[in-house]
Amino acid sequence: MKLVLITLLGLTARASTPPTLILYSGLVTKVRCEGKLLISAIGEPNLVALDALPANVGCGVLLKPLAKQGRTNLILETSTGTIATLVEIVSANGRIDQNALDRKLRTSE
């Protein structure tokens, strides 16, 4: 019984962990969302510069790492709901796929 409970608690903890958005040092990443961006926030502004896209461009932000590595979180509140994700900065070693620098995130259910 204890093993089942511990296993269920572990699964619940993993299921509630937000996804991680990877940023590459030295490269800007565009994060797009749906609806209208109402407010955006980054947990540690010394790690990542956050700029909202102009409303006429669409829902989203530009994220520019200010450090070579680190972790923080990002919250986007939109007219369709909330996006909450962890952000991790890593070295830009090797070739980076353009899709990794233009991401679309969806609101949590």
N, C-alpha and C positions, 0 to 999 in steps of 0.2 A: 504494500500500500504506500509506504514512504517513497519507494523508487518511482512509482507512477506519479505521485504528487510532485516530486522533484523534477521529473521529466516534463510534466505539464507546465510547471513554472518556468522552466528553461525555454520551452517553446513559446510561451507567452512573452517572455522577455525579448526573444529574438524577433517575434512577429511585430512587436511594438517599436523596434529600433528603426529610425528613419533611414532611408537610403543615403549613401555617401556620394557626393558630387566631387569628382577629382578635378582640381585646378593644377595647371602646370606653371612652374615658376618662369617668369619672363613672358608669359602669353596671356592675352585677355580672353575670357570666355563669356559668350552671350548666353544668358538663360532666359528662355521664352516661357510665357505662361498663357493661360486662357482668361478671357474676360478683360476687366480693367484693373490695372495695378492701383491699389489704394495706399499701401504703405509697404516699405521693405526695411529690413534690418539685418545687420551682420553682428554676430556675437562679439568678435574681437576685431575692431576696426584697425588695429595696428598690424593685422595679418593680411587683410583683404580690403581693397578699395571697392566701394559699391556705388554705382551710378545707375539711376533709373533711366530707362529709355523714354524719350519724349512720347506723350500720349498718342500723337499722330503716327508714330512708328509702330506702336503696338505694346502689348503687355510684356514686360521683361526688364532685365537689368544686365549691366556689364560688370563682371567681376575681374579685378586685376590683383593678383597676389603681390603683397608687399614684402614677403619673406620667402626664403627658399624652401621652407617646410613648416608645417603646423596644421592644427585642426581647430575648427570653430563651427558655428552653425549659421544657417541662413533661414530667414522667415520672410515669405512673401504673402501678404494679405491681398486677395483679389476679390472682385465682385462675384466670383464663382466659388470662393472658399479659401482655405489656407494651405500653403505649401511650406513644409518644414523639413529641412534636410541638413545633414552633416556635410561639412566641406573639409576636404583634405588637400593640402598643397604638397605636390611632389616635384622632383626634378624632371625637366623636360629632356630626358635622355632619348636619343634616337628619333625616329620619325613619328610625328603625332598626326593621327587621322583628323581631318577637318571636322568631322561629326562630333569629336570629343570637345570641340571649342564652340559648338553651337547646339545647346541642349534645350529640349522642351520638357518641362516638368508639369505634372498634373497635381491638382489639389487632392488632399487626403480625404478619404470618405468618412 
